[in-house]
Amino acid sequence: MGQDRFGAGAAGGDAHALSRPTRRVAVWVALLAALTALGVVLSHAAGVGPDEDYPPAVLLVALAPVVAAVVVAGASSRMRGLGSIVRGVGHWRIAPSWYLLVVAGPVVLVLLTSLISGALGGPVPDEWVLAPSGFLAVGLAVPWIVGMLEEIAWRGFAQPLLQVRFGALGAAVVIGAVWASWYQWPLLAPGGVDGGALALTLQLYVRLIATAVIYAWLLNTTGSLLLVMVAHLSHHVALDLLPVPDAVGAGWGAILAALYAALAAVVVGMTSPHTLTRGGSPPRRP
């Protein structure tokens, strides 16, 4: 089976049920939904909510994207899809400036969000940097690691497949919408969410779709899934060790989402929508 320009298998020439990229993504979404639903059912049975410290039911939901991606990638194209993901994670030899960008970028965005919030009359946080205790650092390590692993699904699996059909920008928007929709699972968990969650939901969709565009640009430009995983980790670290939305007012999340959207707009303006790379050149693969 031939290789397309994005590193995913071509649609023709293979009678395998998962030979078509869009079919693989559809099966992945179905499996993701099933695993998430199972996790929600188990959370009700155990009486635990989404805010619990990763009991088995919540951990199942948190790992559902990557588990589904590994299963589908491993079952298709003689495991070449899984091999592509592994190569992307192992591709770390890129310019140090890229690592500096993805580590410092979220810190700048979070601090800028707080500054804008204060300038607009919103509350300013009492502490600008939160130094976690040893116990808190250990507690934060689990969600940080789980967040990094998510990228195996979103950018390692789904982005290269969907951009064969829809182009890099279209694929990123679709994945961002799926990403944000999956994050709504706490609505179904014990306790649900209070009635004022609509604004937060809209902010989440804007931010995650914008983030998906930015991460697709990082992936296609450098060929490094590891870089995207570091970017995801850096975002969570910045939110946990710098002022968080609850500390700076209700408008804080909207400002952060707007900044991510503005950054995504810059990326789109500087790249080809088909590849999200400069000059429309094919993404460099490891």
C-alpha positions as CSV (number, residue, x, y, z in Angstrom):
1,M,0.0,0.0,0.0
2,G,1.4,3.4,-1.0
3,Q,2.4,6.1,1.3
4,D,0.7,9.5,1.0
5,R,2.5,12.8,1.5
6,F,1.5,13.0,5.1
7,G,2.8,9.5,6.1
8,A,-0.6,7.9,6.3
9,G,-1.6,4.9,4.1
10,A,-3.3,5.6,0.8
11,A,-7.0,4.7,0.6
12,G,-6.8,2.3,-2.3
13,G,-5.1,-1.0,-2.9
14,D,-5.9,-2.6,0.4
15,A,-9.0,-4.7,1.2
16,H,-8.5,-4.4,5.0
17,A,-11.5,-3.0,6.8
18,L,-9.3,-0.2,8.3
19,S,-7.4,0.7,5.1
20,R,-9.1,4.1,4.6
21,P,-7.8,6.8,6.9
22,T,-11.2,8.3,7.5
23,R,-12.6,4.9,8.4
24,R,-9.8,4.4,10.9
25,V,-10.7,7.7,12.5
26,A,-14.4,6.8,12.6
27,V,-13.6,3.5,14.4
28,W,-11.3,5.4,16.8
29,V,-14.0,7.9,17.6
30,A,-16.5,5.1,18.2
31,L,-14.1,3.3,20.5
32,L,-13.3,6.5,22.3
33,A,-17.0,7.1,22.9
34,A,-17.5,3.5,24.2
35,L,-14.5,3.6,26.6
36,T,-15.6,7.1,27.9
37,A,-19.2,5.8,28.4
38,L,-17.8,2.8,30.2
39,G,-15.8,5.0,32.5
40,V,-18.8,7.2,33.2
41,V,-20.9,4.1,34.1
42,L,-18.1,2.9,36.4
43,S,-17.8,6.3,38.0
44,H,-21.5,6.2,38.9
45,A,-21.2,2.6,40.2
46,A,-18.3,3.7,42.4
47,G,-19.8,7.0,43.4
48,V,-16.8,9.0,42.3
49,G,-16.8,12.3,40.4
50,P,-14.4,13.8,37.8
51,D,-12.6,15.7,40.5
52,E,-11.4,12.7,42.4
53,D,-7.7,11.9,42.3
54,Y,-7.8,9.5,39.3
55,P,-9.7,6.5,40.6
56,P,-9.9,3.6,38.1
57,A,-13.1,4.9,36.4
58,V,-11.7,8.4,35.9
59,L,-8.3,7.1,34.8
60,L,-10.1,4.9,32.2
61,V,-11.8,8.0,30.7
62,A,-8.5,10.0,30.8
63,L,-6.7,7.3,28.9
64,A,-9.5,6.5,26.5
65,P,-8.2,8.6,23.6
66,V,-4.7,7.0,23.6
67,V,-6.0,3.4,24.3
68,A,-8.5,3.7,21.4
69,A,-5.8,5.1,19.1
70,V,-3.3,2.4,20.0
71,V,-5.9,-0.4,19.4
72,V,-7.0,1.0,16.0
73,A,-3.5,1.8,14.8
74,G,-2.2,-1.6,15.9
75,A,-5.1,-3.3,14.1
76,S,-4.6,-1.5,10.8
77,S,-2.1,-1.5,7.9
78,R,0.0,-4.2,9.5
79,M,0.7,-2.0,12.5
80,R,2.5,0.6,10.3
81,G,0.2,3.2,11.8
82,L,1.5,2.4,15.3
83,G,5.1,2.5,14.0
84,S,4.5,6.0,12.7
85,I,3.3,7.1,16.1
86,V,6.4,5.6,17.8
87,R,8.7,7.3,15.3
88,G,7.0,10.6,16.0
89,V,7.5,10.2,19.7
90,G,11.2,9.3,19.2
91,H,11.9,12.2,16.9
92,W,13.5,14.6,19.4
93,R,16.5,16.0,17.4
94,I,15.1,19.3,16.4
95,A,16.3,22.9,17.0
96,P,16.4,23.8,20.7
97,S,14.5,27.0,19.8
98,W,11.4,24.8,19.2
99,Y,11.6,23.4,22.8
100,L,12.0,26.9,24.1
101,L,9.0,28.1,22.2
102,V,6.6,25.3,23.5
103,V,7.9,25.6,27.1
104,A,7.9,29.4,27.4
105,G,4.8,30.0,25.2
106,P,2.1,28.8,27.7
107,V,3.8,30.7,30.5
108,V,3.7,33.9,28.5
109,L,0.1,33.3,27.6
110,V,-1.0,32.6,31.1
111,L,0.8,35.6,32.6
112,L,-0.5,37.8,29.8
113,T,-4.0,36.7,30.5
114,S,-3.7,37.7,34.1
115,L,-2.3,41.1,33.1
116,I,-5.1,41.7,30.6
117,S,-7.6,40.6,33.2
118,G,-6.2,43.2,35.7
119,A,-6.1,45.9,33.1
120,L,-9.8,45.3,32.3
121,G,-10.7,45.7,35.9
122,G,-10.7,42.0,36.8
123,P,-9.1,40.8,40.0
124,V,-5.3,40.3,40.0
125,P,-3.9,37.1,41.7
126,D,-2.3,37.5,45.1
127,E,0.6,35.2,44.0
128,W,2.0,35.2,40.5
129,V,3.9,31.9,40.9
130,L,2.7,28.9,43.0
131,A,5.5,26.7,44.3
132,P,4.0,23.3,44.9
133,S,4.9,21.2,47.9
134,G,6.4,17.8,47.3
135,F,3.1,16.1,47.9
136,L,1.3,18.4,45.5
137,A,3.9,18.0,42.9
138,V,3.5,14.2,43.0
139,G,-0.3,14.7,42.8
140,L,0.1,16.9,39.7
141,A,2.5,14.5,38.0
142,V,-0.3,12.0,37.1
143,P,-2.6,14.5,35.2
144,W,0.5,16.0,33.6
145,I,1.7,12.6,32.3
146,V,-1.8,11.6,31.2
147,G,-2.2,15.0,29.3
148,M,1.0,14.3,27.5
149,L,-0.1,10.8,26.5
150,E,-3.3,12.3,25.0
151,E,-1.2,13.6,22.1
152,I,-0.6,10.1,20.9
153,A,-4.3,10.1,20.0
154,W,-5.0,13.7,18.8
155,R,-1.9,14.5,16.9
156,G,0.0,11.2,16.6
157,F,-3.0,9.2,15.3
158,A,-5.9,11.4,14.1
159,Q,-4.2,14.4,12.6
160,P,-2.0,12.6,10.0
161,L,-5.0,10.5,8.9
162,L,-7.6,13.3,8.7
163,Q,-5.4,15.7,6.9
164,V,-5.1,13.3,4.0
165,R,-8.8,14.0,3.3
166,F,-9.4,17.5,4.7
167,G,-6.0,19.2,4.7
168,A,-4.1,20.0,7.8
169,L,-6.3,23.0,8.8
170,G,-9.6,21.2,8.3
171,A,-8.3,18.2,10.2
172,A,-7.1,20.3,13.1
173,V,-10.5,22.0,13.4
174,V,-12.3,18.6,13.4
175,I,-9.9,17.2,15.9
176,G,-10.2,20.2,18.1
177,A,-14.0,19.9,18.1
178,V,-13.8,16.2,19.0
179,W,-11.2,17.0,21.7
180,A,-13.5,19.7,23.3
181,S,-16.5,17.4,23.0
182,W,-14.7,14.6,24.8
183,Y,-13.8,17.0,27.6
184,Q,-17.5,17.4,28.3
185,W,-17.7,14.0,29.9
186,P,-17.9,15.4,33.5
187,L,-21.5,16.5,32.6
188,L,-22.4,12.9,32.7
189,A,-20.4,12.0,35.8
190,P,-21.7,12.0,39.3
191,G,-22.4,15.6,40.4
192,G,-22.4,16.9,36.8
193,V,-21.7,20.6,36.4
194,D,-23.5,23.7,37.7
195,G,-25.8,25.7,35.5
196,G,-23.3,28.4,34.7
197,A,-21.1,26.1,32.6
198,L,-22.2,27.3,29.1
199,A,-19.7,30.1,29.0
200,L,-16.9,27.8,30.1
201,T,-18.0,25.3,27.5
202,L,-17.8,27.8,24.7
203,Q,-14.4,29.0,25.9
204,L,-13.2,25.4,25.9
205,Y,-14.2,24.8,22.3
206,V,-12.5,28.0,21.1
207,R,-9.3,27.3,23.0
208,L,-9.0,23.6,22.1
209,I,-9.8,24.2,18.4
210,A,-7.2,27.0,18.3
211,T,-4.7,24.8,20.2
212,A,-5.3,21.9,17.8
213,V,-4.3,24.2,14.9
214,I,-1.2,25.3,16.7
215,Y,-0.2,21.8,17.6
216,A,-0.8,20.6,14.0
217,W,1.5,23.3,12.8
218,L,4.2,22.1,15.3
219,L,3.7,18.5,14.2
220,N,3.8,19.1,10.5
221,T,6.6,21.6,10.6
222,T,9.0,19.6,12.8
223,G,7.7,16.0,12.4
224,S,8.1,15.6,16.1
225,L,5.1,14.3,18.1
226,L,7.4,14.5,21.2
227,L,7.5,18.3,20.7
228,V,3.7,18.5,20.8
229,M,3.6,16.3,23.9
230,V,6.0,18.8,25.6
231,A,3.8,21.7,24.5
232,H,0.7,19.9,26.1
233,L,2.7,19.3,29.3
234,S,3.8,22.9,29.4
235,H,0.3,24.2,29.1
236,H,-0.8,22.2,32.2
237,V,2.3,23.1,34.1
238,A,1.7,26.8,33.4
239,L,-2.0,26.5,34.6
240,D,-1.0,24.7,37.7
241,L,2.0,26.7,38.8
242,L,0.8,30.1,37.7
243,P,-2.6,31.8,38.5
244,V,-5.5,29.6,37.6
245,P,-8.9,30.8,36.2
246,D,-10.7,30.6,39.6
247,A,-8.1,32.9,41.1
248,V,-8.5,35.7,38.6
249,G,-12.2,36.0,37.8
250,A,-14.8,34.5,35.5
251,G,-13.5,36.4,32.4
252,W,-10.0,34.9,32.7
253,G,-10.8,31.8,30.6
254,A,-12.3,33.9,27.8
255,I,-9.1,36.0,27.6
256,L,-6.9,32.9,27.5
257,A,-9.1,31.4,24.7
258,A,-8.9,34.6,22.8
259,L,-5.1,34.7,23.0
260,Y,-4.9,31.1,21.8
261,A,-7.3,31.9,18.9
262,A,-5.2,34.9,18.0
263,L,-2.0,32.8,17.9
264,A,-3.8,30.2,15.8
265,A,-4.9,32.9,13.4
266,V,-1.2,34.0,13.0
267,V,-0.3,30.4,12.2
268,V,-3.0,30.1,9.6
269,G,-2.0,33.4,8.1
270,M,1.6,32.4,7.7
271,T,1.1,28.9,6.4
272,S,-0.7,26.9,3.8
273,P,-4.1,25.6,5.0
274,H,-3.4,22.2,3.3
275,T,-0.3,21.5,5.3
276,L,0.0,24.2,8.0
277,T,3.7,24.6,6.9
278,R,5.4,27.6,5.3
279,G,5.2,27.5,1.5
280,G,2.8,24.6,1.6
281,S,5.7,22.1,1.6
282,P,4.9,18.6,2.8
283,P,5.3,17.9,6.5
284,R,8.7,16.6,7.4
285,R,8.4,13.1,8.9
286,P,10.9,11.4,11.1
